[in-house]
Amino acid sequence: MLKEISGLNDSCIKQLCIAGTWRPGTGPLYESRYPATGEVVGVLNAASPEDVEEAIQGAHDAFLHSGWAQRKPHERAAVLYRIAQLIREEAESLAQLQRLDNGKPISETRALVASAAGTFQFFASACETLEEAITPSRGDYLSMSIYEPMGVVAAITPWNSPIASEAQKIAPALAAGNAVVVKPAEITPLLALELARICEQAGLPKGLISVLPGKGSVIGDLITRHPLVRRVSFTGGTSVGRHIAQIAADKFMPVSLELGGKSPTIVLEDADLDHAVAGVLYGIFSSSGESCIAGSRLFVARSLYDQFLQRLVRGAEQLRVGDPADPATQMGPLVSNSHRESVERYVQKGVEEGGRILTGGARPAGGIYDRGSFYRPTIIEGLENTATICQEEIFGPVLVTLPFDDVDDLVSQANDSVYALAAGIWTRDYKKAWRLAQAVKAGNVWINTYKQFSISTPFGGWRDSGLGREKGRLGILQYMEQKSVYWGLNEQPLPWAN
């Protein structure tokens, strides 16, 4: 592990993957640090505008001339299956690198690596089994609907779950026959580079994948605006997503935007308390709350509220916050000191608006805590749903609790948000659960569970939480153009010309 950036030679600098060539970027030199200790784990030159141009031109050339788009679906699928196999073979080293890159506990990064492998396997299967259609004819012709790759597509990924997010964009894009330019989050570039290496090792033609770390406002913007980029898939903040959508509108370019959330979790009076307490804790405090679908607004039936909060606070205080390398750790550090300071400002704002901190609200002290960007799981009550921390995404381990008396008012409050990404419902009554699942506005609803995912199930949000969907068998079509083909069967010339 590198200790300092001064005095580095070229062999210490991470190579970027640019148009099939591995070399240092030509942008500013910067370092990637382990959030638990502040130690440097990677040093690299960011991509420059010239690197972006080279990567996109190289991707376009590879798309046209490598033969990847022309391979039979089962031939492309074979490469994706091989990528999945290589990820599994390197699973532990990838999980440890993911831990160092963003500070997530090793138990979680192992699950993320397994998810990435499963994603490539799934889209390999989707690729070789995708069916096109002969459509019902309404004339003397045979009509068909077919799908073709777009060309160069871009994947812009976040720092909270790099390898899983990158796989969810790269795998379907490659399966569809495209070339992919990846812009990982500036502070977590290492896993995207490893995925590119594995893709090439598995037999992906050179130039079909490039990885361009750097500032999103510079590198991401250049990629999005480039005329050869035919689609952008972005996961990140809503303000950036809106900016990408505006650029895309000018280009008439389709986008997938998976953005922020302020997800409500609802506990009805008949809920199984053991399941509900465990589920609420997992929904907000796993990943240290650095999750777009974190259940950060908790609505509890008033008759149950005091009892439930006592159990919830006790559970939060028993969570193991500590060294991400320890398999027993449940919460690691936040991704950076600056992000922790943002979380702290939100908590202070909640107190200023009348909130009461039931637990947490401070940094743990001593040992590793003093070196890393740790923050205790925090529960706040006493606020209205209109409060700042009930409306704005904190992206940290902060839960706001609100009692409710009336289900209609509950639904109104749950939906009173610009976000509509996810929701959780805890009840033994399946009829109530079904009615609430329909009434709550969200792209994803969990009933008596939370944060469970399947690559086979589409994922995305409504309103300011984004547009488009990832995952699912038809997720591959997000990266393809649909074309209609008509085969004339008439024996006589078209009558109009005669």
Buried (B, 14 or more C-beta within 10 A) or exposed (E): EBEEEEEBEEEEBBBBBBBBBBBBBBBEEBBBBBBBBEBBBBBBBBBBEEBBBBBBBBBBBBBEEBEBBEBEBEBBBBBBBBBBBBBBEBBEEBBBBBBBBBBBBBBBBBBBBBBBBBBBBBBBBBBBEBEEEEEEEEEEEEBBEEBEBBBBBBBBBBBBBBBBBBBBBBBBBBBBBBBBBBBBBBBBBBBBBBBBBBBBEBEBBEBBBBBBBBBBEBBBBBBBBBEBBBBBBBBBBBEBBEBBBEBBEEBEBBBBBBBBBBBBBBBBBEBBBEBBBBBBBBBBBBBBBBBBBBBBBBBBBEEBBEEBBEBBBEBBEEBEBBBBBBEEBBBBBBBBBEBBEBBBEBBEBBBEBEBEBBBBBEBBEEEBBEBBBBBBBBBBBBBEBEBBBBBBBBBBBBBBBBBBEEBEEBBEBBBBBEBBBBBBBBBEEEEBBEBBBEBBBBBBBBBBBBBEEEBEEBBBBBBBBBBBBBBBBEBBBBBBBEEEEEEEEEEEEEEEEE
